[in-house]
Amino acid sequence: MPLARPTTQCCRAIQQHIRAPLDDVWVTDGMLAQAFERYCYVSHLARRRSSFVPGPLEGKRRLGKRKITDLHMDNGSTLPAWAIEFPVDLRRWKWQPPTARSSNETREPGLPSSDSAPDFSGILKWWHSKCRTMEEIRPTKEELEQIGKEPPAPSIALLKSLSKARSAVAASTSNALPLAFYNFIGGLQQDLKLGVLDVTVVTRAVSTFPQSLLDTATDRDVVNAAIEMFLSAVVHGIASSKVLGPTEFNGKFWNRLLLRISQLQDNNATNSLLRTTLDAVPLRRVNDAHEGFVAAVQRLVMSRSTDPGRAADIGVALRKLNMFSHKELLHKIEAAVGEDSNAFVPATRQKLRFLWLQTLAHMPHIRQNDLWDACVRLSYFDPKNPGPIGRDLSQLLIQQWSSRGYLRRQEALESRCNRDADESEKLSLAALPVNMLSMQAHSVPSTRLLLSLFAALRRFGREAELIESIESLCEARKKLPIQPFIQLAIHSRDHRIALMIHSIVKSYRIKVSCYFETQWHWTHWELYIKDIIMDRELFLGTVWEMVDLGISEDTSQKGYRELSARRKRLFADMAVWFSEASHLNDSQAKRNVEKCVVRIHKQGEELPDRVIQALASVATRELKRGERGRTARMRWMLGLLEQYKGSAQRCEVQRVLEKWRQINEELMTSRRGGMIGGPR
């Protein structure tokens, strides 16, 4: 892993106080800094291929050996081979014993010669002049305090360039900007990218330069173009800089920059610049720039642009926002969009509000519940509005699923759904799940997506519209796939919706490419059997119709034994549910429990204890109300008990029932003062 880059402050300090000569205009400080940084990066690569050639890519082991065996000539190390212009031929070198240096070589420059008389006055004069020189060049305390406060040379040059650029724009007589202004913009963006400018100077330029251009008497279109170019250079330069990046500027700077860009003319270039700026704002500065964000998004939503991908572009620019950290900001944007849209006719108002909802759908950190809450606050999909919602709801779901990576064929799915919606508006709501499951366009389990669809329908109370859409789709298509409708019925989590879907598809069974009953069999209805039994408004025969779907008597069928055990458990559960259904009278409960017992008996299985308890509950419930047939029901229960548990168990239960019946009669007699006997 490469070493970390030098800190921004260190780079800036070096760039401010170590300046290149003025004649070296082609090699700037930024280029030198980047070259040095690149050299450090290359020379510390962890997984590079080691080279045997001396240089930045030389292997560490090879470098150590070379340093150990380094040859010295005249007490001085030789330069590395790649730094010697004319390399020395070391093959001609011979070892010689070391010799002492001559007096001329060991003498310090400026000291008197050793051959002269031993006069120490010259040494004292030299030492005194040396100390005085050091005192003269030592900076004062005030000078030390001023170090770092004065703007560097590039920042001073920027202020001068701003003045010249303003003069050039003010002096322009045509409808085009002068060449000097274009040169200024290019240099500004390059300086920002290299990080040679100061944050304070850049902030001051953004605050004052656009207004100074507006104060000129130049044509307004030219001035607006100049301001747009200037702000674009600032944004792109900061966004691409590795030294003076977006995190170096505070929230006030970004807020002012967004407000300034929002005041420009409405065109595609300005909208693109706004999106780039929104994307460039660091996440930790967002809460300090609410006003600028609201103005920018409000401007983008209310723009006259007809680009169909406008909502997606805005959503990408705002993709870092979420409801946990930026809930207040998102609510402010929503309120501003809703308030501005009230000035338009209802059709345009709905389009503008739907554009903001699409933007939320394209933001990956916005949960679906938050999206539906926004729909409710903006009165979209309101049940009071009788219009169809299929197309809009399908688009929101597709866009949100796609932003989270749930779809792998978004464009094909969206194209097919739009084609169905263009054919008839009623087809759009059912076309989404049917097309998605038919095309296998989902990259996550379909359960999550279908549950998401039904959660949205329940939130807006539009389940009936889905049933109408399914019926229209079955009528319009020549061939119908069966699996999408089965999945819809299973994941609806509502037995009535599942029964209606089954009834609709069954009425168009001639369009189904496979045998209907073999695909939609009883195992798909286990989830809803109890709800169907407990539903007072449904016919009990519906339960047995669903249970008998797709029954196969072929014992050689794969998994027959597992399915048989599964049906036994289902019938045992059904016996308990029938005995607990309070809306059934005694004869209905007895008849259906008896059916369950017969089904279990057909499979040659013994009755589970819970089934026997259900039998006793049906036979003995509400004995006091004297409903006809109670004695027959008890005899029926005792007969089954004797058949499965033996005569001893029957006699014991019979004694308990007789005693219980006698106690009930005595209680009734004591309460009413007379003998009450029910029909037998």
Sequence and secondary structure as in RCSB ss.txt:
>XXXX:A:sequence
MPLARPTTQCCRAIQQHIRAPLDDVWVTDGMLAQAFERYCYVSHLARRRSSFVPGPLEGKRRLGKRKITDLHMDN
GSTLPAWAIEFPVDLRRWKWQPPTARSSNETREPGLPSSDSAPDFSGILKWWHSKCRTMEEIRPTKEELEQIGKE
PPAPSIALLKSLSKARSAVAASTSNALPLAFYNFIGGLQQDLKLGVLDVTVVTRAVSTFPQSLLDTATDRDVVNA
AIEMFLSAVVHGIASSKVLGPTEFNGKFWNRLLLRISQLQDNNATNSLLRTTLDAVPLRRVNDAHEGFVAAVQRL
VMSRSTDPGRAADIGVALRKLNMFSHKELLHKIEAAVGEDSNAFVPATRQKLRFLWLQTLAHMPHIRQNDLWDAC
VRLSYFDPKNPGPIGRDLSQLLIQQWSSRGYLRRQEALESRCNRDADESEKLSLAALPVNMLSMQAHSVPSTRLL
LSLFAALRRFGREAELIESIESLCEARKKLPIQPFIQLAIHSRDHRIALMIHSIVKSYRIKVSCYFETQWHWTHW
ELYIKDIIMDRELFLGTVWEMVDLGISEDTSQKGYRELSARRKRLFADMAVWFSEASHLNDSQAKRNVEKCVVRI
HKQGEELPDRVIQALASVATRELKRGERGRTARMRWMLGLLEQYKGSAQRCEVQRVLEKWRQINEELMTSRRGGM
IGGPR
>XXXX:A:secstr
       HHHHHHHHHHS   TT TTS HHHHHHHHHHHHHHHT SS   BSSSSTTB HHHHHHHHHT  EETT
EE   GGG SS   GGG          HHHHS TTS  TTS    HHHHHHHHHHHHHHHHHS  HHHHHHTTTS
  HHHHHHHHHHHHHHHHHHH  SSS  HHHHHHHHHHHHHHHHT S HHHHHHHHHHHHHHHHTS S HHHHHH
HHHHHHHHHHHHHHT SSS GGGS HHHHHHHHHHHHTS  SHHHHHHHHHHHHHS GGGGGG HHHHHHHHHHH
HT     TTHHHHHHHHTTT  TTTSHHHHHHHHHHHHHHHTTS HHHHHHHHHHHHHHHHH TTS HHHHHHHH
HHTTTT TTS S  HHHHHHHHHHHHHHTT BS HHHHHHHHHHHHHH GGGHHHHHHHHHHHHT BSS HHHHH
HHHHHHHHHHT HHHHHHHHHHHHHH SSB SHHHHHHHHHT  HHHHHHHHHHHHHTGGGBSS HHHHS GGGG
TTTHHHHHH TTS THHHHHHHTTT    TTSTTHHHHHHHHHHHHHHHHHHHHH TTS HHHHHHHHHHHHHHH
HHTT    HHHHHHHHHHHHTTGGGT TTHHHHHHHHHHHHHHHH HHHHHHHHHHHHHHHHHHHHHHHHHHSS 
     
